[in-house]
Amino acid sequence: MPIALRYALRSDVGLVRSNNQDSGFAGPNLLVVADGMGGHAGGDVASSIAVATFAPLNDDSFGADDAVAELERAVDEAQEALVARSTAEPELSGMGTTVTALLRAGSMLAMAHMGDSRAYLLREGELTQVTTDHTFVQHLVDTGKITPEEAEVHPQRSVVMRVLCDFGLGLRPDLSVREGRPGDRWLLCSDGLSGYVSHDTMRTTLAEIDDPGLCTERLVQLALRAGGPDNITCIVADVLDPDALPEGVEPTSSIEVAGAAAVERDVPSAAAESPAAKAAALAAAATSPEADPESEEAAAEDVEVDVEANASALPRRRRRTVARIVWSLVALLVLGGGGWGAYAWTQTQYYLGVDDGHVAIFRGIPQSVGPVSLSHVLLTTETRVEDLDPFKADRLRATIHQPSYVAARTHALSLAVEAASPTPTETPSVTPTLDPTAPVEPAPTTDGGATP
């Protein structure tokens, strides 16, 4: 029995970010959410490329096996496009994006997933998270080192270990096929929603608001009320039987594009004038070198701060600001006024190297001025250099320059995946399953998408 979809897409820049690095696409046959990363210059480009690569799949009809193959091909093409773009524009190096895509195939739904964007299924009032986060903390949960409750507040919960990126790593997506059952409701979202709105609240909202457009609007508003520090993107899609539609309900036929991939990209947040937005702006102003105390005082008088949602933001940012000032003063005293400008420049540089036999991220440059080192370790990973390919191990010992911290972290994670990768195996064909909570996934290819 063929199925149809009724859907709505919504994306909001949030209360803190200056641009929207999320992208979303919704069409009669295809739903995609992509959450870009790589800084202001790269994240929006990466997510836009992913959506543009997947979008043509909306125009065709596929069988279940063909749909899975097409999704996997789109992942490969998107990664090739990212590599080509960063090669042509080196300032974009280190960019990447999550992707969660749902492709209609007759009465089935094929899915491709990489990263920490999520897909949920509401069936008979129960909300199930269908995808598995490709994150460091999820790995800790899977190996029993922390509980799911601890993962929600873990300081490294945003570290993603499998994404579409420009390093040409050959990381593989999770691929699966599920039954499209009339009455089901699907939610695809970036972590700007799932990270700030509880599972129970999402379930209640999805169950109580029948119209997909109103439901997406409500979900975005809930994330904004929680502080909305990240971009927020979500798609709500109802599965329909086209031969037995309830009165007043019709499948959606329009194509919706939102976020960085949309024509109108710089759309302000829907909560731009809310108290929460003003509080977020006040907290950001406190960290600005050009912050004017008088203007901050005036802004504070005009803002009623939601204490529960925003009280911790300002002290935390101030502590980071104080730490930076103290470090700068120490360096200034050590190097003297004449060398401060040069030293300050070195601290905008990053590289990968070796610390105690492990892959590490350094800030600065691998040189010293007398007794003063011009670099320090920011992060030592668990990846042992001896587990890497000898050529890459030698390059690490000689240090590998990175254009940004994000690029350095992404490269370090790619080395961790490579070090933990099993021997490649042949990928068997995918067989559809009727159990929506038990996806059928092909065996890993290339590096197997192994999580270190």
C-alpha positions as CSV (number, residue, x, y, z in Angstrom):
1,M,0.0,0.0,0.0
2,P,1.6,3.3,-1.0
3,I,1.8,6.1,1.6
4,A,1.9,9.9,1.4
5,L,3.3,12.5,3.7
6,R,1.9,15.7,5.3
7,Y,4.8,17.7,6.7
8,A,6.1,21.1,7.8
9,L,9.7,22.4,8.2
10,R,10.8,25.2,10.5
11,S,14.3,26.6,11.3
12,D,15.3,29.4,13.6
13,V,18.8,30.9,14.2
14,G,18.3,30.9,18.0
15,L,19.1,33.5,20.5
16,V,22.9,33.4,20.5
17,R,24.3,32.5,17.1
18,S,24.8,35.2,14.5
19,N,24.0,33.0,11.5
20,N,22.0,29.8,10.9
21,Q,24.3,26.9,10.1
22,D,21.4,24.4,10.0
23,S,19.7,23.5,6.7
24,G,16.4,21.7,6.1
25,F,14.6,20.3,3.1
26,A,11.0,18.8,3.0
27,G,9.3,17.4,-0.1
28,P,6.7,14.8,-0.9
29,N,9.4,12.1,-1.1
30,L,12.3,13.4,0.9
31,L,13.0,14.9,4.4
32,V,16.4,16.1,5.4
33,V,17.9,17.9,8.4
34,A,21.6,19.0,8.3
35,D,23.5,20.7,11.2
36,G,26.7,22.4,9.9
37,M,29.9,22.8,11.8
38,G,33.2,24.5,11.2
39,G,32.7,28.0,12.4
40,H,30.9,31.0,11.0
41,A,32.5,30.6,7.6
42,G,32.0,26.9,7.1
43,G,29.0,25.3,8.8
44,D,26.4,27.0,6.7
45,V,28.2,26.0,3.5
46,A,28.6,22.4,4.6
47,S,24.9,21.9,5.5
48,S,23.8,23.7,2.3
49,I,25.9,21.4,0.2
50,A,24.5,18.4,1.9
51,V,20.9,19.5,1.3
52,A,21.6,20.4,-2.3
53,T,23.1,17.0,-2.9
54,F,20.2,15.1,-1.4
55,A,17.4,17.3,-2.9
56,P,17.3,15.6,-6.4
57,L,16.2,12.4,-4.7
58,N,12.8,14.0,-4.1
59,D,12.0,13.9,-7.8
60,D,12.1,10.2,-8.2
61,S,10.4,7.0,-7.0
62,F,12.4,4.1,-5.7
63,G,12.0,0.7,-4.3
64,A,13.3,0.1,-0.8
65,D,16.7,-1.4,-1.8
66,D,17.2,1.3,-4.5
67,A,16.3,4.0,-2.0
68,V,19.0,2.9,0.4
69,A,21.5,2.8,-2.4
70,E,20.6,6.3,-3.6
71,L,20.9,7.7,0.0
72,E,24.4,6.1,0.3
73,R,25.4,7.5,-3.1
74,A,24.2,11.0,-2.0
75,V,26.3,10.8,1.1
76,D,29.4,10.0,-1.0
77,E,28.6,12.8,-3.5
78,A,28.1,15.3,-0.6
79,Q,31.4,14.4,0.9
80,E,33.2,14.7,-2.5
81,A,31.5,18.2,-2.9
82,L,32.8,19.2,0.6
83,V,36.3,18.1,-0.2
84,A,36.2,20.0,-3.5
85,R,34.9,23.2,-2.0
86,S,37.4,23.3,0.9
87,T,40.2,22.6,-1.6
88,A,39.0,25.6,-3.7
89,E,38.5,27.8,-0.7
90,P,41.1,26.8,2.0
91,E,39.4,29.2,4.5
92,L,36.6,26.6,4.7
93,S,38.9,23.8,5.7
94,G,37.5,21.8,8.6
95,M,33.9,22.2,7.8
96,G,31.4,19.4,8.2
97,T,27.7,18.6,8.8
98,T,25.4,16.1,10.3
99,V,22.7,14.6,8.0
100,T,19.5,12.8,8.8
101,A,17.4,12.0,5.7
102,L,14.2,10.0,5.2
103,L,13.3,8.9,1.7
104,R,9.9,7.6,0.8
105,A,10.0,4.3,-1.2
106,G,6.5,3.0,-1.9
107,S,5.1,1.9,1.5
108,M,8.6,2.0,3.1
109,L,10.9,4.8,4.4
110,A,14.6,4.5,3.9
111,M,16.9,6.4,6.2
112,A,20.5,7.7,6.2
113,H,22.0,9.1,9.4
114,M,25.3,10.6,10.4
115,G,26.0,12.8,13.5
116,D,23.8,14.0,16.4
117,S,20.8,15.3,14.5
118,R,17.9,12.9,15.3
119,A,14.8,11.1,14.0
120,Y,12.0,10.3,16.3
121,L,8.8,8.2,15.7
122,L,5.5,8.8,17.5
123,R,3.4,5.7,17.2
124,E,0.2,5.1,19.2
125,G,1.3,7.8,21.7
126,E,4.8,6.5,22.3
127,L,7.8,8.5,21.2
128,T,10.9,6.5,20.2
129,Q,14.3,7.9,19.2
130,V,15.0,5.9,16.0
131,T,18.6,7.2,15.3
132,T,21.7,6.7,17.5
133,D,23.9,9.7,18.1
134,H,27.4,9.4,16.7
135,T,28.9,11.3,19.6
136,F,31.6,10.7,22.2
137,V,29.2,10.6,25.1
138,Q,26.9,8.1,23.3
139,H,30.0,5.9,22.9
140,L,30.5,6.2,26.7
141,V,26.9,5.2,27.3
142,D,27.1,2.3,24.9
143,T,30.2,1.0,26.6
144,G,28.7,1.4,30.1
145,K,31.1,4.1,31.3
146,I,28.3,6.6,32.0
147,T,24.5,6.6,32.3
148,P,22.1,8.2,29.8
149,E,21.3,10.7,32.5
150,E,25.0,11.6,32.9
151,A,25.3,12.0,29.2
152,E,22.7,14.7,29.1
153,V,25.0,17.0,31.2
154,H,28.4,15.7,30.1
155,P,30.8,18.5,29.2
156,Q,31.8,16.7,25.9
157,R,28.2,15.9,24.8
158,S,28.5,18.1,21.7
159,V,31.6,16.2,20.4
160,V,30.4,14.5,17.2
161,M,32.5,11.5,16.0
162,R,30.9,10.6,12.6
163,V,29.8,13.4,10.2
164,L,30.0,14.4,6.6
165,C,33.3,16.3,6.4
166,D,35.9,17.6,4.0
167,F,38.7,15.2,5.0
168,G,37.6,12.5,2.6
169,L,37.6,9.9,5.5
170,G,35.1,7.5,4.0
171,L,33.0,7.5,7.2
172,R,29.8,5.6,6.5
173,P,26.2,6.5,7.5
174,D,23.7,4.4,9.3
175,L,21.3,3.0,6.7
176,S,18.0,1.4,7.4
177,V,14.5,0.7,6.1
178,R,11.3,0.9,8.0
179,E,7.6,0.5,7.4
180,G,5.6,3.7,6.7
181,R,2.5,3.0,8.7
182,P,-0.5,5.5,8.3
183,G,-1.0,7.3,11.6
184,D,2.7,7.5,12.4
185,R,4.3,10.9,13.0
186,W,8.0,11.5,12.4
187,L,10.2,14.2,13.9
188,L,13.6,15.1,12.3
189,C,15.5,17.7,14.2
190,S,18.9,19.2,14.9
191,D,20.3,19.1,18.4
192,G,19.2,22.7,18.9
193,L,15.8,21.2,19.6
194,S,16.6,17.8,21.1
195,G,19.4,19.2,23.4
196,Y,17.1,21.7,25.1
197,V,13.6,20.2,25.0
198,S,13.0,17.1,27.0
199,H,11.8,13.8,25.5
200,D,8.5,14.0,27.5
201,T,7.8,17.5,26.3
202,M,8.4,16.6,22.7
203,R,6.1,13.6,23.0
204,T,3.3,15.7,24.5
205,T,3.7,18.4,21.9
206,L,3.7,15.9,19.0
207,A,0.7,14.1,20.4
208,E,-1.4,17.1,21.2
209,I,-0.9,19.4,18.2
210,D,-2.4,17.8,15.1
211,D,-1.3,20.3,12.4
212,P,2.4,19.8,11.5
213,G,3.0,23.5,10.9
214,L,1.7,24.5,14.3
215,C,3.6,21.6,15.9
216,T,6.9,22.7,14.4
217,E,6.3,26.3,15.5
218,R,5.5,25.1,19.0
219,L,8.6,22.9,19.2
220,V,10.9,25.8,18.1
221,Q,9.3,28.1,20.6
222,L,9.9,25.6,23.4
223,A,13.6,25.5,22.5
224,L,13.8,29.3,22.4
225,R,12.2,29.5,25.8
226,A,14.8,27.1,27.1
227,G,17.5,29.6,26.1
228,G,17.9,28.7,22.4
229,P,21.7,29.0,22.3
230,D,21.9,26.9,19.1
231,N,20.3,26.9,15.7
232,I,17.0,25.0,15.8
233,T,15.6,23.0,12.9
234,C,12.8,20.5,12.9
235,I,10.5,18.7,10.5
236,V,7.2,17.1,11.6
237,A,5.8,14.6,9.1
238,D,2.6,12.5,9.2
239,V,2.3,9.3,7.3
240,L,-1.0,9.1,5.5
241,D,-3.0,6.5,3.5
242,P,-3.8,8.4,0.3
243,D,-6.9,6.2,-0.3
244,A,-8.3,6.8,3.2
245,L,-7.7,10.4,4.1
246,P,-9.5,11.9,7.1
247,E,-11.8,14.8,6.2
248,G,-9.9,18.1,5.8
249,V,-6.4,16.3,5.7
250,E,-4.4,16.4,2.5
251,P,-0.8,15.3,1.7
252,T,1.7,18.1,1.3
253,S,2.9,18.7,-2.2
254,S,5.1,21.8,-1.8
255,I,8.9,21.8,-1.4
256,E,10.1,23.6,1.7
257,V,13.7,24.7,2.2
258,A,14.9,26.5,5.4
259,G,18.0,27.6,7.2
260,A,21.4,28.1,5.4
261,A,20.1,26.4,2.2
262,A,17.2,28.8,1.9
263,V,17.1,31.9,-0.4
264,E,16.4,34.1,2.7
265,R,19.3,33.0,4.9
266,D,19.7,35.8,7.4
267,V,16.3,35.6,9.0
268,P,16.3,36.9,12.7
269,S,15.0,34.6,15.4
270,A,11.2,34.5,16.0
271,A,12.0,35.4,19.6
272,A,14.4,38.3,18.7
273,E,12.5,40.8,20.9
274,S,11.7,38.4,23.8
275,P,13.1,38.7,27.3
276,A,15.1,35.5,26.8
277,A,16.7,37.0,23.6
278,K,17.6,40.2,25.4
279,A,19.1,38.2,28.3
280,A,21.2,36.2,25.8
281,A,22.4,39.4,24.1
282,L,23.3,40.9,27.5
283,A,25.4,37.8,28.4
284,A,27.1,38.0,25.0
285,A,27.9,41.7,25.5
286,A,29.6,41.0,28.8
287,T,32.3,39.0,26.9
288,S,32.9,41.6,24.2
289,P,36.1,43.6,24.4
290,E,34.2,46.7,23.4
291,A,31.4,46.2,25.9
292,D,30.2,49.6,27.3
293,P,29.3,49.3,31.0
294,E,26.7,52.1,30.7
295,S,25.0,50.4,27.8
296,E,25.0,47.1,29.7
297,E,23.4,48.8,32.7
298,A,20.7,50.3,30.5
299,A,20.1,47.0,28.8
300,A,19.8,45.2,32.2
301,E,17.1,47.6,33.3
302,D,15.1,46.7,30.2
303,V,15.4,43.0,30.5
304,E,13.4,40.7,32.8
305,V,15.7,37.6,32.9
306,D,14.2,34.1,33.2
307,V,16.4,33.1,36.1
308,E,16.0,29.3,35.7
309,A,16.8,29.3,32.0
310,N,19.5,32.0,31.8
311,A,21.1,32.7,35.3
312,S,24.1,30.5,34.7
313,A,25.1,31.9,31.3
314,L,26.5,35.3,32.4
315,P,28.7,34.0,35.4
316,R,30.1,31.2,33.2
317,R,31.0,33.6,30.4
318,R,32.6,36.0,32.9
319,R,34.8,33.3,34.3
320,R,36.0,32.5,30.8
321,T,36.7,36.2,30.2
322,V,38.6,36.6,33.4
323,A,40.7,33.5,32.6
324,R,41.6,34.9,29.2
325,I,42.6,38.2,30.7
326,V,44.8,36.6,33.4
327,W,46.5,34.4,30.8
328,S,47.1,37.4,28.6
329,L,48.6,39.4,31.4
330,V,51.0,36.6,32.4
331,A,52.2,36.2,28.8
332,L,52.6,39.9,28.5
333,L,54.8,40.1,31.6
334,V,56.9,37.2,30.4
335,L,57.5,38.3,26.9
336,G,57.5,42.0,27.4
337,G,55.6,44.7,25.6
338,G,57.7,44.5,22.4
339,G,56.9,40.8,21.8
340,W,53.2,40.9,22.8
341,G,51.8,41.4,19.3
342,A,53.8,38.5,17.9
343,Y,52.8,36.3,20.8
344,A,49.2,37.1,20.4
345,W,49.3,36.1,16.8
346,T,50.8,32.7,17.7
347,Q,47.8,32.0,20.0
348,T,45.5,32.2,17.1
349,Q,47.2,29.1,15.6
350,Y,46.5,25.4,16.1
351,Y,48.2,22.2,15.2
352,L,48.0,18.4,15.9
353,G,51.0,16.8,17.6
354,V,52.0,14.1,20.1
355,D,51.6,14.4,23.9
356,D,52.8,11.4,25.9
357,G,52.3,9.1,23.0
358,H,48.8,10.2,22.2
359,V,47.3,12.5,19.5
360,A,46.9,16.0,21.0
361,I,45.6,19.4,19.9
362,F,48.0,22.3,20.6
363,R,47.4,26.0,20.5
364,G,50.2,28.2,19.3
365,I,53.2,27.3,17.1
366,P,55.7,24.5,17.8
367,Q,58.6,26.8,18.7
368,S,60.0,28.5,21.8
369,V,61.5,31.9,22.6
370,G,64.2,31.2,25.2
371,P,62.5,29.4,28.1
372,V,59.0,30.4,27.0
373,S,57.1,27.9,24.8
374,L,54.9,29.4,22.2
375,S,52.3,26.5,22.4
376,H,50.4,24.5,24.9
377,V,48.2,21.4,24.9
378,L,44.5,22.1,24.6
379,L,43.4,18.5,24.5
380,T,45.1,15.1,24.7
381,T,42.9,12.4,23.1
382,E,42.8,8.7,23.9
383,T,44.2,7.8,20.4
384,R,47.6,6.3,20.6
385,V,50.0,7.4,17.9
386,E,51.4,3.8,17.6
387,D,47.9,2.6,16.4
388,L,48.0,4.9,13.4
389,D,49.4,4.3,9.9
390,P,53.2,4.9,10.1
391,F,53.1,7.7,7.6
392,K,50.4,9.6,9.5
393,A,52.2,8.9,12.8
394,D,55.4,10.5,11.3
395,R,53.4,13.5,10.2
396,L,52.0,14.0,13.7
397,R,55.4,13.9,15.2
398,A,56.4,16.6,12.8
399,T,53.1,18.4,13.7
400,I,50.2,19.1,11.4
401,H,49.0,22.7,11.1
402,Q,45.2,23.3,11.4
403,P,43.3,26.4,10.3
404,S,41.1,26.4,13.4
405,Y,40.3,24.5,16.6
406,V,37.2,23.0,15.0
407,A,39.3,21.7,12.2
408,A,41.9,20.3,14.6
409,R,39.2,18.6,16.7
410,T,37.6,17.1,13.6
411,H,40.9,15.8,12.3
412,A,41.7,14.3,15.7
413,L,38.4,12.6,15.7
414,S,39.0,11.2,12.2
415,L,42.3,9.8,13.4
416,A,40.5,8.2,16.4
417,V,38.1,6.5,14.0
418,E,40.9,5.3,11.8
419,A,42.8,3.9,14.8
420,A,39.8,1.9,15.9
421,S,38.6,0.8,12.5
422,P,38.3,-2.9,11.8
423,T,39.3,-4.6,8.5
424,P,36.8,-3.6,5.8
425,T,34.2,-6.2,5.0
426,E,31.8,-6.7,2.2
427,T,28.4,-5.0,2.5
428,P,25.4,-7.3,2.2
429,S,22.1,-6.2,0.7
430,V,19.5,-4.4,2.9
431,T,16.3,-6.3,3.7
432,P,13.3,-4.2,4.7
433,T,11.8,-4.7,8.2
434,L,8.4,-4.0,9.5
435,D,9.6,-3.2,13.1
436,P,10.0,0.6,13.3
437,T,12.3,0.4,16.4
438,A,14.7,-2.2,15.0
439,P,16.4,-0.8,11.9
440,V,18.0,-3.1,9.4
441,E,21.5,-1.8,8.7
442,P,24.1,-2.9,6.1
443,A,27.4,-4.2,7.5
444,P,30.1,-1.4,7.6
445,T,32.1,-0.6,4.6
446,T,35.5,1.1,4.3
447,D,36.1,2.0,8.0
448,G,32.8,0.6,9.0
449,G,31.8,3.8,10.7
450,A,33.4,2.4,13.8
451,T,33.0,4.6,16.9
452,P,36.3,4.8,18.8
